[in-house]
Amino acid sequence: MIAGRLNPIPYLASLFFFIGSPIVLGGSPPNCESLLSRLAEEKAQSGQAHPEIDSWEGLLRAFSEGLLPDLTKSNQIQAFKIYLQTKFGRLGVHYLGIQEFEGQVNRVVDFLKEHPKLNKEPFRSYRLVIDQVSYPVTEEVSNLMRAPLDAVARTKGNFYQIEANLGFWKRLFNWEEANPPSDLSPEQMKEFSQKEKARFLSFLDRLVTPEQRELISDRNEVSELAKVNELKKFLRALKKERNKMLQKEGDVSQISRAIVELVHLLGFQAVGVQPNLKSSDGLKRLEDLKKALQERDRISTSVGFENYNSMLKDFKLSSIIGGEPQDSLLERIKLHL
């Protein structure tokens, strides 16, 4: 790292004179070494150490304070070109006589190779390494995540195995089954039950087709993203069906709860969230729990609500799906992040 701070205006003027002068362009140099000596002398007189460069802003500031790029390294040359355009603009670059900066720099590099004595101390290239922070999976973190994840597991059973849970779906739609005649034989009763099942599945097909049910099924090994996309379509269909039931003044408590549960499930099935919810790093668990709750809000908005909590309020649900109210849950997550 170069020691010393320079007044940037005369420094840059000297630098640009050097770049655009006959020294570089092949003429007879008046006294190049004296030019570089004068710059080195100015640095020495300031007596201050240049700060460490650990960010892009720091690099631009260092250039302003007199730091020269290492002309043998293309990334430093590129950074300096960006600095010039950022700080001086196109007019400033033209005024300083370096409108063909890239070609001029290449000539400077070639000239320095021919005259190795005309060197300077370049700043070092730094590789930035971001420290990874981890957090243990404490009992408190486990307790914080238990209720939301339990709700996901319960909801998966109903939505990923629809035909295995027809009783749930019949209650959800207030389905009324026909009463069988009392004099049916066991064989006739079996046939009657199959017809009733087919009648209900025909109704269910309007909301989620057999193909969709098969795709969503946990037996299907398609990607989770494909299942999530089909579940989002099902969510919109359920919302429309609920509106129809409201118009008929039917009981919508069960379908309202199912919609809320599905939104909760979709939030936790977002791409990149699910694996980290089981991570051995508590910090990753908490970060992705927060992401899941934010995704849950986004999905609630996509079906016409301000956020997840406003949907709960609109549906008049007294119990909160997935544990405590979202605002409270987010506050507890912040305490750990």
FENWO-V617738 format. One record per backbone hydrogen bond with DSSP energy under -1.0 kcal/mol. NH is the residue of the N-H (numbers start at 1). CO is the residue of the C=O. E is the energy in kcal/mol with one decimal. If there is no record, write none. Layout:
BEGIN
nh: <NH:NH>
co: <CO:CO>
e: <E:E>
END
This chain:
BEGIN
nh: <4:6:11:12:13:14:15:16:17:18:19:20:25:27:35:36:37:38:39:40:41:42:43:44:45:46:59:60:61:62:63:64:65:66:67:73:77:78:79:80:81:82:83:84:85:86:87:88:92:93:94:95:96:97:98:101:104:105:106:107:108:109:110:111:112:113:114:115:118:119:138:142:143:144:145:146:149:150:151:152:153:154:155:156:157:158:159:160:165:169:170:171:172:173:174:175:189:190:191:192:193:194:195:196:197:198:199:200:201:202:203:204:205:206:207:208:213:214:215:216:217:218:220:227:228:229:230:231:232:233:234:235:236:237:238:239:240:241:242:243:244:245:246:247:248:249:250:256:257:258:259:260:261:262:263:264:265:266:267:268:273:278:279:282:285:286:287:288:289:290:291:292:293:294:295:296:297:298:299:300:301:302:304:305:311:312:313:314:315:317:323:329:330:331:332:333:334:335:336:337>
co: <48:65:7:8:9:10:11:12:13:14:15:16:21:22:31:32:33:34:35:36:37:38:39:40:41:42:55:56:57:58:59:60:61:63:62:70:73:74:75:76:77:78:79:80:81:82:83:84:88:89:90:91:92:94:93:98:100:101:102:103:104:105:106:107:108:109:110:111:115:117:136:138:139:140:141:142:145:146:147:148:149:150:151:152:153:154:155:156:162:165:166:167:168:169:171:170:185:186:187:188:189:190:191:192:193:194:195:196:197:198:199:200:201:203:204:204:209:210:211:212:213:160:217:223:224:225:226:227:228:229:230:231:232:233:234:235:236:237:238:239:240:241:242:243:244:246:245:252:253:254:255:256:257:258:259:260:261:262:263:264:270:275:276:135:281:282:283:284:285:286:287:288:289:290:291:292:293:294:295:296:297:298:301:300:307:308:309:310:311:312:320:325:326:327:328:329:330:331:333:333>
e: <-4.3:-2.5:-1.6:-3.1:-2.5:-2.4:-2.5:-3.3:-2.2:-2.2:-2.5:-2.6:-1.8:-2.7:-1.3:-2.2:-2.3:-2.3:-1.8:-2.4:-2.4:-2.0:-1.9:-2.2:-2.1:-1.3:-1.7:-2.2:-2.3:-2.1:-2.2:-2.0:-1.4:-1.5:-2.4:-2.1:-1.9:-2.5:-1.9:-2.1:-2.2:-2.1:-2.1:-2.4:-2.2:-2.6:-2.9:-2.7:-1.4:-2.1:-2.2:-2.7:-2.0:-1.3:-2.1:-1.1:-2.1:-2.8:-2.0:-1.5:-2.2:-2.7:-2.2:-2.5:-2.7:-1.8:-1.5:-1.5:-2.0:-1.8:-1.6:-2.3:-2.5:-2.2:-1.5:-1.1:-2.0:-2.5:-2.0:-1.5:-2.1:-2.2:-2.2:-2.2:-1.3:-1.0:-2.2:-3.2:-1.5:-1.4:-2.6:-1.9:-1.9:-1.6:-1.1:-3.1:-3.0:-1.9:-1.9:-2.5:-2.5:-2.0:-1.9:-2.1:-2.2:-2.3:-2.2:-2.0:-2.7:-2.0:-1.4:-2.6:-2.1:-1.1:-1.4:-2.7:-2.7:-2.2:-2.1:-2.7:-1.6:-1.3:-1.4:-1.6:-2.6:-2.2:-1.7:-2.4:-2.0:-1.3:-2.1:-2.3:-1.8:-1.9:-2.5:-2.1:-1.9:-2.3:-2.4:-1.7:-1.9:-2.2:-2.3:-1.9:-1.4:-1.5:-3.3:-2.4:-1.9:-2.1:-2.2:-2.1:-2.5:-2.4:-2.3:-2.2:-2.5:-2.7:-2.0:-1.4:-2.0:-1.3:-1.4:-3.4:-1.7:-2.3:-2.6:-2.3:-2.0:-2.2:-1.9:-2.4:-2.0:-2.1:-2.7:-2.3:-1.7:-2.1:-2.6:-2.0:-2.2:-1.7:-1.8:-2.0:-1.5:-1.9:-2.2:-2.5:-2.2:-2.0:-1.2:-2.2:-2.8:-1.8:-1.9:-2.0:-2.3:-1.2:-1.5:-1.2>
END
